[in-house]
């Protein structure tokens, strides 16, 4: 018997991992066996409790993973909805239906007011929801608001979140009232609402940026049309015969400019004009186009009389351009026998260049449009064969390099002395290249216009 008990005792010791002892009496051996059985039972009970705790933890973690998966699935579905439509207002209903599946709310509202007020609702909302919402949202901060009970909304649980743009402007809000399960909104619901508000905000900003880009593109197209129209205002053919060789170019600082030049032969006289409307861009170009039409029309009606033309042109410009704008201008008329008539109205000097000298015809009149009923002075000169008449706008002498230094009149006169023997076109190209070399990549800050006439007797 004692041997059998010893075998049982040793087996229990192996189970408990204990080194067995040898007992001589049955009583002591039975006590040892009982002690080992109690220890093994205690270890089994402890293991069972540990296993139950682990099972609860695993179930809790599984529940958390399931909830996170549902949140991610909901937000992914909302992302797809937002990506499928450019206009934010068109996606509000689909977003609300998606959120209803995830959150189980009784009433859901998304309101936007970044262009015009739009409100979409899903579910069963109180009849006076608009009034209640307008009274309630004024009390809310920019943070997400969760209330277990809201008295004004039938003591329902609510969750509220403003939709804010990158500039912190409130573009709308999300509001959810009551849970169909009767419970309150959770932290998980809060995360979904906050992420949805952020995605709607991004959609609004993308829509605004896209509309701005479309508008910018439309404006660029309109400016390009205006630029092409303006280029058509400038001469396409330049007078070139036994007495006259002419050429000119105009380069606006931006797409369209306020400089104007023209050269043409009328009644056996060559007429030239270079003008600079104060300011740049579309407003200046519109004034320039009006002046171009008026100048040609007046030359025709006055039979080429420069004085009468400018007296009338000044009054027309005074009415058209307004008090804050004016036009500097130099215009000339050359007969085939070399008589040069010049009107300089507040413009940079006109140059007459020949082998012996470089003369400047300075302004003796106010700019066009400053005062009405002015009597413009005409200056008269006798040209020699080979003389160069050179007119330009202030974008030439005022062109700057990267150091901020101006090209100035001295450099202009120096290049004119070098190139006056060349053809009119070659003179223009040489002056332009000299200015561009001087500028060395500095941005053009003003319109640049040049007109060269070579006279031959």
C-alpha positions as CSV (number, residue, x, y, z in Angstrom):
1,X,0.0,0.0,0.0
2,X,2.7,2.4,1.0
3,X,4.5,1.8,-2.4
4,X,1.3,2.6,-4.3
5,X,0.9,5.8,-2.2
6,X,4.6,6.7,-2.9
7,X,4.0,6.3,-6.6
8,X,0.9,8.6,-6.5
9,X,2.9,11.2,-4.5
10,X,5.9,11.1,-6.9
11,X,3.5,11.6,-9.9
12,X,1.9,14.7,-8.2
13,X,5.4,16.1,-7.5
14,X,6.3,15.7,-11.2
15,X,3.1,17.7,-12.1
16,X,3.9,20.4,-9.6
17,X,7.6,20.4,-10.5
18,X,8.7,19.5,-7.0
19,X,11.4,17.1,-5.9
20,X,9.7,14.2,-4.1
21,X,10.7,13.0,-0.6
22,X,10.6,9.5,0.8
23,X,8.1,8.9,3.6
24,X,8.1,5.7,5.8
25,X,4.6,6.0,7.2
26,X,1.3,5.9,5.4
27,X,0.0,8.9,7.4
28,X,2.8,11.1,6.5
29,X,2.6,10.0,2.9
30,X,-1.2,10.7,2.8
31,X,-0.6,14.2,4.3
32,X,2.0,15.0,1.6
33,X,-0.3,13.7,-1.2
34,X,-3.1,16.0,0.2
35,X,-0.8,19.0,0.3
36,X,0.3,18.5,-3.3
37,X,-3.3,18.1,-4.5
38,X,-4.2,21.4,-2.8
39,X,-1.3,23.2,-4.4
40,X,-2.2,21.8,-7.9
41,X,-5.8,22.9,-7.4
42,X,-4.7,26.4,-6.4
43,X,-2.5,26.6,-9.5
44,X,-5.4,25.4,-11.7
45,X,-7.7,28.0,-10.2
46,X,-5.2,30.8,-10.7
47,X,-4.6,29.7,-14.3
48,X,-8.4,29.6,-15.0
49,X,-8.8,33.2,-13.6
50,X,-5.9,34.4,-15.7
51,X,-7.4,32.7,-18.8
52,X,-10.8,34.4,-18.1
53,X,-9.1,37.8,-17.8
54,X,-7.2,37.3,-21.0
55,X,-10.4,36.3,-22.7
56,X,-12.1,39.5,-21.5
57,X,-9.1,41.6,-22.7
58,X,-9.1,39.9,-26.1
59,X,-12.8,40.5,-26.5
60,X,-12.4,44.2,-25.5
61,X,-9.5,44.6,-28.0
62,X,-11.5,42.8,-30.7
63,X,-14.5,45.2,-30.0
64,X,-12.1,48.2,-30.2
65,X,-10.6,46.9,-33.5
66,X,-14.1,46.4,-34.9
67,X,-15.1,49.9,-33.9
68,X,-11.9,51.4,-35.5
69,X,-12.5,49.4,-38.6
70,X,-16.1,50.8,-38.8
71,X,-14.7,54.4,-38.3
72,X,-12.1,53.9,-41.0
73,X,-14.6,52.4,-43.4
74,X,-17.0,55.3,-42.8
75,X,-14.3,57.9,-43.4
76,X,-13.0,56.1,-46.4
77,X,-16.5,56.1,-47.9
78,X,-16.8,59.8,-47.2
79,X,-13.4,60.4,-48.9
80,X,-14.7,58.6,-52.0
81,X,-17.9,60.7,-51.9
82,X,-15.9,64.0,-51.7
83,X,-13.5,62.9,-54.4
84,X,-16.4,62.1,-56.8
85,X,-17.7,65.6,-56.9
86,X,-16.1,69.0,-57.4
87,X,-19.0,71.0,-55.9
88,X,-19.1,70.6,-52.2
89,X,-22.8,71.4,-51.9
90,X,-23.7,68.3,-54.0
91,X,-22.0,65.8,-51.5
92,X,-23.8,66.8,-48.3
93,X,-26.7,64.4,-48.6
94,X,-24.5,61.3,-49.4
95,X,-22.2,62.2,-46.5
96,X,-25.2,62.4,-44.1
97,X,-26.5,59.0,-45.2
98,X,-23.1,57.5,-44.7
99,X,-22.8,59.0,-41.3
100,X,-26.2,57.8,-40.3
101,X,-25.2,54.2,-40.9
102,X,-22.1,54.6,-38.8
103,X,-23.5,56.7,-35.9
104,X,-27.2,55.8,-35.9
105,X,-28.3,59.4,-35.2
106,X,-32.0,60.5,-35.3
107,X,-31.3,63.9,-37.0
108,X,-28.3,64.9,-38.9
109,X,-27.6,68.4,-40.3
110,X,-24.8,69.9,-42.5
111,X,-25.0,73.6,-43.1
112,X,-22.6,75.6,-45.4
113,X,-22.5,79.4,-45.8
114,X,-19.2,80.1,-47.6
115,X,-21.0,81.3,-50.8
116,X,-24.7,81.1,-50.2
117,X,-26.4,79.4,-47.3
118,X,-27.2,75.7,-47.9
119,X,-28.6,73.2,-45.3
120,X,-29.1,69.5,-45.8
121,X,-30.8,67.2,-43.2
122,X,-31.3,63.5,-42.9
123,X,-33.5,61.7,-40.4
124,X,-36.4,62.9,-38.2
125,X,-35.6,66.5,-37.1
126,X,-37.8,68.8,-35.0
127,X,-40.1,71.1,-37.0
128,X,-38.5,74.2,-35.6
129,X,-34.9,72.9,-36.1
130,X,-33.7,76.0,-38.0
131,X,-34.8,78.3,-35.2
132,X,-33.4,76.0,-32.5
133,X,-30.1,75.6,-34.3
134,X,-29.7,79.4,-34.8
135,X,-30.3,79.9,-31.0
136,X,-28.0,77.1,-30.0
137,X,-24.9,77.4,-32.2
138,X,-24.2,80.9,-31.0
139,X,-23.3,79.4,-27.7
140,X,-20.8,76.9,-29.1
141,X,-17.0,77.4,-29.4
142,X,-14.9,76.4,-32.3
143,X,-14.2,73.1,-30.5
144,X,-16.3,69.9,-30.9
145,X,-19.3,70.1,-28.5
146,X,-20.9,66.9,-27.1
147,X,-23.9,67.2,-24.8
148,X,-25.6,64.3,-23.1
149,X,-28.8,66.3,-22.9
150,X,-29.8,69.5,-24.8
151,X,-33.0,71.0,-23.4
152,X,-33.8,73.0,-26.5
153,X,-33.6,69.8,-28.6
154,X,-36.0,67.6,-26.7
155,X,-33.3,66.7,-24.1
156,X,-31.5,64.6,-26.7
157,X,-27.8,63.9,-26.8
158,X,-26.1,66.2,-29.4
159,X,-22.7,66.5,-31.1
160,X,-21.8,69.7,-32.9
161,X,-18.7,70.8,-34.9
162,X,-17.9,73.9,-36.9
163,X,-16.5,73.6,-40.4
164,X,-13.5,75.9,-40.5
165,X,-11.3,76.8,-43.4
166,X,-7.5,77.2,-43.4
167,X,-7.9,80.9,-42.6
168,X,-10.1,79.9,-39.5
169,X,-13.2,81.3,-41.2
170,X,-16.4,79.4,-40.2
171,X,-17.8,78.0,-43.4
172,X,-20.6,76.0,-41.8
173,X,-21.2,73.3,-39.2
174,X,-22.3,69.7,-38.6
175,X,-25.0,68.9,-36.0
176,X,-26.3,65.5,-34.9
177,X,-29.3,65.1,-32.5
178,X,-30.2,61.9,-30.6
179,X,-29.1,58.3,-31.1
180,X,-31.7,55.8,-32.4
181,X,-30.4,53.3,-29.7
182,X,-31.3,55.8,-26.9
183,X,-27.6,56.0,-25.9
184,X,-25.4,59.1,-26.0
185,X,-22.8,60.1,-28.6
186,X,-19.4,58.5,-28.0
187,X,-15.8,59.5,-28.4
188,X,-15.7,57.4,-31.6
189,X,-18.6,59.5,-32.9
190,X,-16.7,62.6,-32.1
191,X,-13.6,61.4,-34.1
192,X,-15.8,60.6,-37.1
193,X,-17.5,64.0,-37.0
194,X,-14.2,65.9,-36.6
195,X,-12.6,64.0,-39.5
196,X,-15.7,64.6,-41.7
197,X,-15.6,68.4,-40.9
198,X,-12.0,68.4,-41.9
199,X,-12.6,66.6,-45.2
200,X,-15.5,69.0,-46.0
201,X,-13.3,71.9,-45.2
202,X,-10.7,70.5,-47.6
203,X,-13.4,70.1,-50.3
204,X,-14.5,73.7,-49.9
205,X,-10.9,75.0,-50.2
206,X,-10.3,72.8,-53.3
207,X,-13.5,74.1,-54.8
208,X,-12.6,77.7,-54.1
209,X,-9.1,77.2,-55.5
210,X,-10.4,75.5,-58.6
211,X,-12.9,78.3,-59.2
212,X,-10.1,80.9,-58.7
213,X,-7.9,79.0,-61.2
214,X,-10.8,78.9,-63.7
215,X,-11.4,82.6,-63.3
216,X,-7.7,83.3,-63.6
217,X,-7.5,81.2,-66.7
218,X,-10.6,83.0,-68.1
219,X,-9.0,86.4,-67.3
220,X,-5.7,85.3,-68.9
221,X,-7.6,84.3,-72.1
222,X,-9.3,87.7,-72.1
223,X,-6.0,89.5,-71.5
224,X,-4.5,87.5,-74.3
225,X,-7.3,88.6,-76.6
226,X,-6.8,92.2,-75.5
227,X,-3.1,91.8,-76.1
228,X,-3.7,90.5,-79.7
229,X,-6.1,93.4,-80.3
230,X,-3.5,95.8,-79.0
231,X,-0.8,94.4,-81.2
232,X,-3.1,94.9,-84.2
233,X,-3.2,98.6,-83.3
234,X,0.5,98.9,-84.0
235,X,1.7,99.3,-87.6
236,X,2.1,96.1,-89.6
237,X,3.8,97.9,-92.5
238,X,6.2,100.7,-92.1
239,X,6.7,103.5,-94.7
240,X,9.8,102.8,-96.8
241,X,10.5,104.8,-99.9
242,X,13.0,107.2,-101.4
243,X,12.6,109.7,-98.6
244,X,11.6,107.7,-95.5
245,X,12.8,104.5,-93.8
246,X,10.8,103.7,-90.6
247,X,10.5,101.0,-88.0
248,X,9.1,100.7,-84.5
249,X,8.4,98.2,-81.7
250,X,6.5,98.2,-78.4
251,X,7.0,95.7,-75.5
252,X,4.5,96.0,-72.6
253,X,5.7,95.4,-69.1
254,X,2.7,93.1,-68.5
255,X,0.3,91.4,-71.0
256,X,-1.1,94.7,-72.3
257,X,0.3,98.2,-71.9
258,X,-0.4,101.9,-72.1
259,X,2.2,102.8,-74.8
260,X,1.1,103.7,-78.3
261,X,3.0,104.4,-81.5
262,X,2.1,104.8,-85.1
263,X,3.8,105.9,-88.3
264,X,2.1,106.4,-91.7
265,X,2.2,108.5,-94.9
266,X,-0.8,110.8,-95.5
267,X,-1.0,113.4,-98.3
268,X,2.7,112.9,-99.1
269,X,3.7,113.7,-95.4
270,X,5.0,111.2,-93.0
271,X,3.3,111.3,-89.6
272,X,4.6,109.7,-86.5
273,X,3.5,109.5,-82.9
274,X,4.7,107.9,-79.6
275,X,2.5,108.2,-76.5
276,X,2.5,106.9,-73.0
277,X,-0.7,106.7,-70.9
278,X,-0.1,107.0,-67.2
279,X,-0.3,103.6,-65.5
280,X,-0.1,100.2,-67.0
281,X,-2.3,97.2,-67.8
282,X,-5.9,97.1,-69.1
283,X,-7.0,100.6,-68.1
284,X,-4.1,102.2,-69.8
285,X,-4.5,100.0,-72.9
286,X,-8.2,101.1,-73.2
287,X,-7.2,104.7,-73.1
288,X,-4.5,104.1,-75.7
289,X,-6.9,102.4,-78.1
290,X,-9.3,105.3,-77.8
291,X,-6.5,107.8,-78.4
292,X,-5.3,105.9,-81.5
293,X,-8.7,106.1,-83.2
294,X,-9.0,109.8,-82.3
295,X,-5.5,110.7,-83.6
296,X,-6.0,109.2,-87.0
297,X,-9.4,110.6,-87.3
298,X,-8.2,114.1,-86.4
299,X,-5.3,114.0,-88.8
300,X,-7.8,113.2,-91.5
301,X,-10.3,115.9,-90.5
302,X,-7.6,118.7,-90.0
303,X,-5.9,117.8,-93.3
304,X,-2.7,116.9,-91.4
305,X,-2.5,120.1,-89.3
306,X,-0.6,119.0,-86.1
307,X,-1.6,122.1,-84.0
308,X,-5.3,121.7,-84.7
309,X,-5.1,118.0,-84.3
310,X,-3.5,118.2,-80.8
311,X,-5.8,121.0,-79.6
312,X,-8.8,118.8,-80.4
313,X,-7.1,115.6,-79.2
314,X,-6.3,117.1,-75.9
315,X,-10.0,118.1,-75.3
316,X,-11.1,114.6,-76.2
317,X,-8.6,112.9,-73.9
318,X,-9.5,115.3,-71.1
319,X,-13.1,114.1,-71.2
320,X,-12.2,110.4,-71.7
321,X,-9.4,109.6,-69.3
322,X,-10.6,111.4,-66.1
323,X,-8.8,113.6,-63.6
324,X,-6.3,110.9,-62.4
325,X,-4.8,110.0,-65.7
326,X,-3.0,111.8,-68.5
327,X,-1.0,111.0,-71.7
328,X,2.5,112.2,-72.5
329,X,3.1,112.3,-76.2
330,X,5.5,113.4,-79.0
331,X,4.2,113.6,-82.5
332,X,5.9,114.8,-85.7
333,X,5.2,115.5,-89.4
334,X,7.9,115.3,-92.1
335,X,7.6,116.7,-95.6
336,X,9.5,115.2,-98.4
337,X,11.7,118.3,-98.6
338,X,12.8,117.7,-95.0
339,X,10.6,120.1,-93.0
340,X,10.1,118.6,-89.5
341,X,7.2,119.7,-87.3
342,X,7.2,118.5,-83.7
343,X,4.7,118.7,-80.8
344,X,6.1,117.4,-77.6
345,X,3.4,117.2,-74.9
346,X,5.2,116.4,-71.6
347,X,7.1,113.6,-73.2
348,X,10.8,112.6,-73.1
349,X,13.0,114.5,-75.7
350,X,12.8,113.5,-79.4
351,X,16.2,112.9,-80.8
352,X,17.5,114.2,-84.1
353,X,20.9,112.5,-84.8
354,X,23.3,113.1,-87.7
355,X,27.1,112.9,-88.2
356,X,27.8,116.2,-86.6
357,X,25.4,116.4,-83.6
358,X,22.6,114.8,-81.6
359,X,19.8,117.3,-80.9
360,X,17.0,117.0,-78.3
361,X,13.5,118.4,-79.0
362,X,12.2,118.9,-75.4
363,X,8.6,119.3,-74.3
364,X,7.0,122.7,-74.6
365,X,3.5,121.6,-73.8
366,X,1.6,120.0,-70.9
367,X,0.6,116.3,-71.2
368,X,-2.7,115.5,-73.0
369,X,-5.7,115.4,-70.8
370,X,-4.5,117.6,-67.9
371,X,-6.3,120.8,-69.0
372,X,-8.9,121.5,-71.6
373,X,-8.7,124.2,-74.3
374,X,-4.9,124.3,-74.5
375,X,-3.1,125.9,-77.5
376,X,-0.2,123.5,-78.4
377,X,3.1,124.8,-79.6
378,X,4.7,123.4,-82.8
379,X,8.5,123.3,-83.1
380,X,9.9,123.3,-86.7
381,X,13.3,122.0,-88.0
382,X,15.0,121.5,-91.3
383,X,16.3,117.9,-91.7
384,X,19.4,116.9,-93.7
385,X,19.7,113.7,-95.7
386,X,20.6,110.8,-93.5
387,X,19.2,112.3,-90.3
388,X,17.7,110.0,-87.7
389,X,14.5,110.9,-85.9
390,X,14.2,108.8,-82.7
391,X,11.2,108.7,-80.4
392,X,10.6,106.4,-77.4
393,X,8.8,106.1,-74.1
394,X,10.3,106.4,-70.6
395,X,10.6,102.6,-70.3
396,X,13.8,102.9,-72.2
397,X,15.9,105.4,-70.1
398,X,14.3,104.1,-66.9
399,X,15.0,100.4,-67.5
400,X,16.9,99.1,-64.5
401,X,19.5,96.4,-64.0
402,X,19.7,94.0,-61.0
403,X,21.5,96.7,-58.9
404,X,18.6,99.2,-59.4
405,X,20.7,101.4,-61.7
406,X,18.8,103.1,-64.6
407,X,19.8,102.9,-68.2
408,X,19.4,106.7,-68.5
409,X,19.6,109.2,-71.3
410,X,23.4,109.2,-71.5
411,X,23.6,105.5,-72.5
412,X,20.7,106.0,-75.0
413,X,22.5,108.9,-76.7
414,X,25.7,106.9,-76.8
415,X,24.1,104.0,-78.6
416,X,22.3,106.3,-81.0
417,X,25.5,108.0,-82.0
418,X,27.0,104.5,-82.8
419,X,24.1,103.1,-84.9
420,X,22.4,106.2,-86.6
421,X,23.9,105.2,-90.0
422,X,22.1,101.9,-90.0
423,X,18.6,101.2,-91.3
424,X,15.6,102.1,-89.1
425,X,15.0,98.4,-88.2
426,X,18.6,97.8,-87.3
427,X,18.7,100.9,-85.1
428,X,15.6,99.7,-83.2
429,X,17.1,96.2,-82.7
430,X,20.5,97.6,-81.6
431,X,18.9,99.9,-79.0
432,X,16.7,97.1,-77.7
433,X,19.6,94.7,-77.4
434,X,21.7,97.4,-75.6
435,X,18.9,97.9,-73.1
436,X,18.4,94.2,-72.5
437,X,22.1,93.6,-72.0
438,X,22.2,96.4,-69.4
439,X,19.1,95.0,-67.6
440,X,20.8,91.6,-67.3
441,X,17.7,89.7,-66.5
442,X,16.0,92.3,-64.2
443,X,12.2,92.3,-64.6
444,X,10.8,94.9,-67.0
445,X,9.0,97.4,-64.8
446,X,7.5,99.7,-67.5
447,X,6.3,99.5,-71.1
448,X,9.0,100.1,-73.7
449,X,8.3,101.6,-77.1
450,X,10.7,102.8,-79.8
451,X,10.2,104.5,-83.2
452,X,13.0,105.3,-85.7
453,X,12.7,107.4,-88.9
454,X,15.6,107.8,-91.3
455,X,15.1,110.8,-93.7
456,X,16.7,111.0,-97.1
457,X,16.6,113.9,-99.5
